[in-house]
Amino acid sequence: MKKQTTSNRLKQIMSDRNLRQVDILEMCKPYCNKYDIKLGRNDLSQYVTGKVEPGQKSLPFWEWHLM
């Protein structure tokens, strides 16, 4: 079974839904405020490029709001 990385999954979601990084940031903004999760342009860019993986606190957030 092929392992999916956060980077690959984000790129796939962006492609499938025709989203840009700024669109994802806008979609997530209310939830980030509600659940006290920091998500800036640099954070998202690093997730998409694969330089950084999201921390344990934000993983359920990504799964719930983008899947």
C-alpha positions as CSV (number, residue, x, y, z in Angstrom):
1,M,0.0,0.0,0.0
2,K,1.4,3.4,-1.0
3,K,1.8,5.9,1.8
4,Q,0.2,9.2,1.3
5,T,2.1,12.3,2.5
6,T,0.4,15.5,3.7
7,S,2.0,17.2,0.8
8,N,0.6,14.8,-1.8
9,R,-2.8,14.8,-0.2
10,L,-3.0,18.6,-0.2
11,K,-1.9,18.9,-3.8
12,Q,-4.5,16.3,-4.8
13,I,-7.3,18.2,-2.9
14,M,-6.2,21.5,-4.5
15,S,-6.2,19.9,-7.9
16,D,-9.5,18.1,-7.5
17,R,-11.4,21.1,-6.1
18,N,-9.5,23.7,-8.2
19,L,-8.3,25.5,-5.1
20,R,-5.3,27.7,-4.4
21,Q,-3.4,28.0,-1.2
22,V,-5.1,31.3,-0.4
23,D,-8.5,29.6,-0.9
24,I,-7.6,26.9,1.7
25,L,-6.5,29.6,4.1
26,E,-9.8,31.4,3.8
27,M,-11.8,28.2,4.2
28,C,-9.9,27.3,7.3
29,K,-9.8,30.7,9.0
30,P,-13.0,30.4,11.1
31,Y,-12.0,26.9,12.3
32,C,-8.4,28.0,13.1
33,N,-9.8,30.8,15.3
34,K,-12.3,28.5,17.0
35,Y,-9.9,25.7,17.7
36,D,-6.8,28.0,18.3
37,I,-4.8,26.5,15.5
38,K,-2.1,28.7,13.9
39,L,-2.1,28.4,10.1
40,G,-0.3,31.1,8.1
41,R,0.8,31.4,4.5
42,N,4.2,30.1,5.3
43,D,2.9,27.1,7.2
44,L,0.6,26.0,4.4
45,S,3.3,26.6,1.8
46,Q,5.7,24.3,3.7
47,Y,3.0,21.6,4.1
48,V,2.3,21.7,0.4
49,T,6.0,21.5,-0.6
50,G,6.6,18.8,1.9
51,K,9.3,20.6,4.0
52,V,7.2,20.3,7.2
53,E,4.4,18.0,8.3
54,P,1.5,19.3,10.4
55,G,1.8,18.7,14.2
56,Q,-0.3,16.4,16.2
57,K,-2.6,19.2,17.3
58,S,-3.6,20.1,13.8
59,L,-3.8,16.7,12.1
60,P,-7.4,16.0,13.1
61,F,-8.2,19.6,11.9
62,W,-6.9,18.8,8.4
63,E,-8.6,15.5,8.2
64,W,-12.0,16.9,9.3
65,H,-12.0,20.1,7.3
66,L,-10.4,19.1,4.0
67,M,-11.5,15.5,3.4
